[in-house]
Amino acid sequence: MTTIDAVLNSIDANLEAARARLFDLLRIPSVSTDPAFTQHCQTAADWLAQQLVSLGYTADVRATPGHPIVVGHARAKRKDAPHVLFYGHYDVQPPDPLDLWEAAPFDPRLIQGKDGLEIVARGASDDKGQLMTFLEACRAFEANGGLPCHVTFLFEGEEETGSPSLPGFLAANREELSQPDLALICDTSMWNAQTPAITVMLRGLAQEEVIIRGPSHDLHSGMFGGPVLNPIHVLSKIIGDLHDDTGRVTLPGFYDGVPELPQDVADQWRSLEFDEEEFLSALGLTQPGGEAGRGVIEQIWARPTCDVNGVVGGYTGKGSKTVLPAQASAKFSFRLVGSQDPKAVMESFRAFVRARLPADAKVEFLAHGASGALQLPFGSEALARARRALTAEWNKEAVLAGCGGSIPIVGAFKRDLNMDALMIGFALDDDRIHSPNEKYSYTSFHKGTRSWARVLDALSA
């Protein structure tokens, strides 16, 4: 019997004990957003550190300006083994509204759901259940000769509040935390209940507010309308010019650095069980917008966008008021992909706006942050090995997925530690994270643990 077979057998044989440990963690109400739960966050951090120590690893709980961070280190049985950093978070969202829970949110239950057994509790899926799949995989290796990879553990307690302490912590501990070759993150989802996924791309984001000013004060539209500049008209023209008739963004240089998908990835996405009509129907729509000739999945995961998020100008109260406004404003967001440069996009946007200002119109720009896209190279050997490992466990080829939004921790690892991340998770879209009756599939917990064992084994080969 090979080592990995022994490890997988150990996971199967000890599944009930692993569930009991997860339930112990789920009983700790480590809500990071409410100061009333501060001590519970400390308790959760202490509990995780003790779990690492019980496996023979070094671990300590480190103070931050907010909730503590747990750092642990485990050595592989082979000195020249690869080194990975595993990230998870022990904090959870508030359970409110409590009256919508079928049982107490911090009294975990194993129940029969419509598609099998489910673990129900706050944090079951986001992220305690996911975190514990990795820890239980490590436990199984320790029972069968030791880890195949060196592992650094990083468990934080402020993910649900935007990780305010994490950037400073990474900077202060860069020498220690930058030793691993690769980060592993278990806080994402599967494609569906039978198909695993590796998230390989995250869109970047640049945000800008534009204020157009005209006359010195609001005016009567009957007395002044016509010869007097109307800032809403100016802003409307700018917004209308941002896209052409095919849905492409018209900013000069906007598509610089936007790659086309590799053919095999494009083919896989087209083969996925995804009904565009059903997707749109659920939103009250019948036709896709955006770039002509691009599918819904490709547009959300792998194409850049320009969106108007809000427009304000003139009178917006009930009834009517014949006003010619002194100013109008709009908030814009740009989702970025590939190697698009957020700074260059913003410079192009500002020049685009200025070029459309008539005489007497004045403009003010307010930047609201910008970050580039993140993408794990499709040719990455670590990605190929992890994909084969997941495919072996689930008997379905792992989907190379994108994410339309941003995951700040991934950017922090790349920016502060110069480290790429493999994002592998076993949550499902119907897990009700952040909502009452949050659940985690017992199959996801079991096979997620087995999956991490296979991934660690594959990375060490």
N, C-alpha and C positions, 0 to 999 in steps of 0.2 A: 504494500500500500504506500502510495506517495504521501509526502507531507501534506500537500493540499487536500488530498482525500481524507486524511486523518483529521485535519482541521475542520473540514465541512461536516464530517460525521460528529465531531465534538459540538459544533454549533447546533446540529439537529438534536443531539441527545440532551443538551442543556438549555433548550429553548425556554422551558418554563422558568428556570432559575434566572435567565436573562430578562424575561418579562417581569419577574418579581423585582429585580433591581430597577428596571425602568419605572415601575410603579412607585418605588421608594422616591425616585427623583421627581416624578409627577406630583407627588403629594406635597412638595415644597412650593408654596405660592410665590415664586420668585418674579413678581411683577415689577418691572424696572421703571415704569412710568409714574408710580405712586410712592411718595416718600414713606408712607405707612408700611410698605413692604420691604424697606431697606434691609432689615435684619434677615429676612427670608432670602434675599439675594446673596447675602453673606453665607447663609447656611447651605444654599445650593452650590456655591463655589467651594466651600469646605468639603462638601460631600463628594464632589467630582475629584478634588485633589486626593482625598482619601482612597477613592477607587483606583487612581493611578498608582499611589503608593502601595496599595495591596497587591498590585501586579508586579511589584519590584521596580517600578520606575521612580525617578526623582520628580517631585512636583511641589509647587508652592503657590499660595494665594497672594497676589500682589495688589496692593492698594492703588487706586487711581483717584482722580478728582470725583469720580462717580462710583459705580459699582466695581468690585474687584475683578481682576482677570486671573485666570488659572493658567500657569505655564508648566508643562511637564516635558520630560525627555526620556526616551526609551532607546536602548541600543539594540541593534540587530545581532543575530548570532554570527554574522559575517562582517568583518571590519570594513570591507570595501563595498558594502551594500549601499544602494541609493538612499538618500535622505529626503523625507517628505515632511511637510508641515500640515497637520490636520486642524481645521478651524470649525468650530461650532459655537452656538450661543445657548446659554442656560436661562436667559431671561424670557419672559412671556408677556403677552398682552393682558390687560385687565379682562376679567371674565364677564363684565357687564354686557348686556342686561342679564342679571342672575335669574330672573323669572322665566327666561326662555330655555334654560338648561333643564334637561330631563333628570339630572342628578347633580350633586355638588360638583363644581368644576375641578376641584383639587382632590376628589375622591375617585381615582381612576377605575374604570370598569372594562371588562372584556365582554363584549356583547355580540350577538349574531346580527350582522347587518344584511342589507339586501344582496351584497356580493361576497359575503364571507364574514369571518370574525373581524371585529374592529376594536381598537383600544380608544376609549373615549375619555378625554380629559383636556383641560387647557394645557397647551404645550405638547400634546401627543405627537403632532406632526411638525409643529414649528416651535422649537427645533429639537426638543429633548429626545423624541423618538428617533429622529434622524441621527443626532449626535451619538446615541447609544448603539446604533448599528455598528459604527466604527469601533467603539470601545469594546463591544462584545466580540468583534472579529479579532481584535488584539488579544483578548482574553483566551480565545480558542488557540491562537498561535502559541501563547505562553504555555498552554497545557500540552503542546506538542513540539517542544524543542526550541521555541523562541521566534521572534519576529524576523521576517525576511528583509525588512527595511528599517533603517533608523527612523524614528518618528519624534517630531516635536509637536506637542499638543498646545493649542491656544483656544481657550474657552472664554468668551467674553459675556458680560452681563448687561450690555447697553445697546444691543442691536436694534431692539424695538424702539429706541429713542434716537436712532441715527448714529450710534457709535461715537459720541462726542469725545470720549477719552482715548479712543483707539489710535488716531494719528500720532498724538504725542507719545503714547506708549510704544508704538512701533519705532518712532524716531529715537526714543531713549534707550531702546533695547535692540537697535538695529544689528549690532555685531552678533548678538546671540541668535536673533530670529532670522537672520539672512543666511544662515548656514545651509538650510534645506535647499534642494534642487527644484522643488515643485510644491505648490500648495494644493491640498485636497479640501473641497468644501462640500458639505452635505446639507444644503438648505434650498434645494431646487426640486423639481418634479420629474416624474416619468412622462412619456408621451401619452400612454394610457396604462391601464392596470396590468397589461401583459407585455408592454414594450418599454425597455429602459431608454434613458436619454442622457447624453452628455451635453451640457450647455457650453458651447465653444465661442460664442460671440455675444457681446453686450453692446447695445447702441450707446453712443455718447450723447451729451446734452449741452446745448448752449441756449441761454435765455436772455432776452433783451426786452426792455420796455421803451416805447417811443412816445414822446409827447410832442404834438404839433400845436404851436401857438400862432394866433393871427391877431385880431383886434385886441385892444387893451382890456376890454371887458365884454360881457355878453350884450348883445344888441337886439333890437326889435327887428324881426325878419321882414316886416312890411316897410319900415322906414329905411332899412339899410341893405336888405337882401338884393343881390345882383352885383353891384359894384364892389362889395366888401368881401374879402377872402373868407371862405368857410373852411375851418380846419378839418371838419368831418369829411368834406369832399376831397381834400388833399389826402387824408389818411385812407379813404376808400380807394382812391386811385392807386396808391402805393400797394395796398393789399391786393387789389385786382391784378396788378402787374407781376406779382410774385410767382405765378404759375402760368404756363402756356396751356394751349387747348388739349394737350396730351397728358397734363398733370405733372409735367416736369417743372422743377424749380428753376427760375430764370436768372438767379444771381450769377454773375460772371465768376467762373472758377468753382462753382458750388460742387461739381462732381469730380473735382480733382481728388485723387486718392480713393475713389469709390471702386472697389473691385467687382468683377463678375464672379458668380459662384463657380467653383469647380464643377465639372459636368456630373461627376458621380453624386455630389451633394444635391445638385439641382434635381437630378433624377430621383434621388431618395425622397426629397420633399414632395415631388409630384406624385409619388407612389403612396404617400401616407393617407390613412383613412381620415380625410378631412373634407367636409361638405361645405363649400363656400356659400352656397345658397342658404343652407341651414344657419351658418355663422351669421350671415347678414340678416336673415329673417328674425333671429333672436334680438337683433338691434333695431328692428322696425324698418329695415332697408331691403332693397331688392337688387341694387347694382353696386359693384365696388367702385370706390373713388381712387384717387392717387394716380400713379403712373400707368398709362395704358400698356397692356401686354405683360404686366407683372402680376403674379398671383398674390393672394392675400397673405399667405405664410411668408413668401419672399419679401413682401413690402414691410411686414411687421418686424421680421428678424434681420433682414439684410439690406434694406434700402434706406437712404436718408430721407428726411421729411422736413417740411417747413409748415408750421401750424400757427394759426392765430388763436390764442387761448382766451382772449377777452378784449372787448372794445368798450370804451366809455367816451361819451361826448354829449353835450347839450342836455336837454330836459328828458329824463327817463322816468318821471313819476307818473301817477295816474292822470288820465285826461290829456289835454294838450296844452302846450305853451309855445307860442310862435317866437322862438328864440333863435338867434344866430350866435352860436357858441364862440367863446374866446379861445377855447382849446379842445383838443380831442386826443385820446391816448389809446394805445393798444399794447398788449403783451404777446410776444412771439416766442416760440420755442423751436429749436432745430435739433432733431435727432440725427446723430452722425454715425457713420460706419467706416470700416476700413481705416485708412490713414488720413481721413479728413482732419484738417487743422482747425480747431475751434476758433483760434485767433483770426485766421485768414477768413473764415466764414463770417465772423462778426464784422471784420473790416469791409468785406464785400457788401454785406447788408447795409452798413452805415453809408457807404458810398452810393449804393442803390437808392436809399431814401433821400439823401441830399440832392441827388440828380433830378429828383421829381418834385422839388420844392419850388413853388412859384415865388415871385418877389413878395417880400413882406412876411413870408412864412418863416417861422423859426422852429428849430428842432432841439429837443433834449433827449439824450440816450441814457438809460439806466441799465447797467449790466447786472444780471442776477445769477452769475456763475456759469462756468463752462468746463467741460471735461471731455476728453477724446474717447472714442470707442475702444473697446478691448476685444482682442480676438486671439484665441489659441491657434497657432499655425496648423492648418489642415494636415501638413506633413509631419507633425510632431510624433516622434516615436512613442512617447508616453501616452499620447492620445490613442494611437493605434493599439497599443497593448491593453489599455483600459477598455477600449471598445471590444476587443476580442474576448476579454474576461467577462464583460457584461453579457455579450452574446452567448457565451458558453453557459452562463447561469440561467438566462431567461429563454433560450432557444429562439430568440428574435434578435435581428441585427439592431444594435443600439442606434438610436437616432442622434445625429449630430444637430443639436438644436441651437436656436438663437434666442435672445431675449430682447423684446422691444424696449424695455426700460434699462435702468442701471442698477448695479449691485455695488454699493460703495466699498465694501471690504475688498472686492476684487481689484478695484482701482488703487486702493491703499497698498495692497501687496505688490502690485506692479510698480507703483510710484515710489514707495518707501523701501521696499525690499528687493526690487527688480526681479520679481518672482511671478511666473505664470501660474494659473490656477486651473485645475480640473474640477468642474462643477458637476457632481454626480449626486442626484437625490432620488428619493423613492416616495415622495409625496404624490398625491393624486389631486386633480382639480376640484374634486368634491369633498376635500378634507375639512372644509369649513374653518380654515385657519382665521384667526382674529374674530371668529363668530362663536355663538353658543354651540355646544355639542361638537366641538372640534374632535376630529377622530384621525386615527392612523391605522391603515390596514395591517392586520396581523401578518398577512403574507408579505407586505412591504417590509415589516420589521424583520421577519425571518429571512426572506430572500435578500433583503438589503444587507444584512449581516454577512450572509454567504457571498454576496457580490463584492463587498469590501475585502473579504479574505482572498477572493480570486484576483481582485485588482492589485492588492499588495504583492501577491505571489507573482503576478505578471510583470509588475514594475521591477521586480528584483531579478528577473530571469536574465 
